[in-house]
């Protein structure tokens, strides 16, 4: 499994494969299991169906590491339009963005201006903005942007990764801001000098960080997103919250579209707060490979789905 994960992460960053694989019919069929389509319309339609089923959503337009500020501006405008569509459509959908998609590699100041516009739009319509965390070289810049935003806006949240050694300290450094945190395990290729190389250690750190957040008061931390498909961790979260009299509205489970749909329906039926992350767009190659690498057994799952 470790070799499979390394291979998938290598593929996700290979420029040759990135240029060619997305155009193959095989790849297009495979990725459809994990995203409803490439257009805004397909994402909104799926969000509307999930709302009928009592499931809220997070929408994200795929893309990262843009090298042209004009493209970054187009991505900003795309998200501003998406917020408007969510509002006019009465959807129970929030939005999550990557800072490199908004120009972080080109101009950090312009990037902050872009993401601030999104936070302002979200506030205007009573919505929420999530900031994704990317690979470790962007961690400091991402936390800096979030701190600046959080000083002005309460409707912003940040993603943190349990596979990084630094995350415990990063979380502690944010507590004075009462942050909203989406906790994930992490999906980028990182050296063992900065990230836990073994899955069991990543899982343990995830649980330790989650328990720490759940013990905090609402004045210390805002929303808590438990972003994992690991059923053992999900069950542990439910049991830990129950033993410590933590109400279910203090946290929410956040799962990816297309994965463990039965689990998603069960959590919703049991009354737990749940959001499904819907990704869409044409720039899905690297994202898709990282999703497979997060849990290499997903390769078999994708293959079965392809031939089903």
Buried (B, 14 or more C-beta within 10 A) or exposed (E): EEEEBEBBBEBBBBEEBBEEBBEEEEBEEBBBBBBBBBEBEBBBBBBBEBBEEEBBBBBBBBBBBBEEBEBBBEBBEBBBEBBEBBBEEEBBBBBBBBBBBBBBBBBBEBBBEBBBBBBBBBBEEEBBBBBBBBBBEBBEBBBEBBBEBBEEBEBBBBBBBBBBBBBBEBBEEBBEBBBBBBBBBBBBBBEEEEBBEEBEBBBEBBBEBBBBBBEBEEEBBBBBBBBBBBEEBBEBBBEBBEEEEBEBEBBBBBBBBBBBEEBBBEBBEEEBBBBBBBBBBEBBBBBBBBBBBBBBEBBEBBEEBBEE
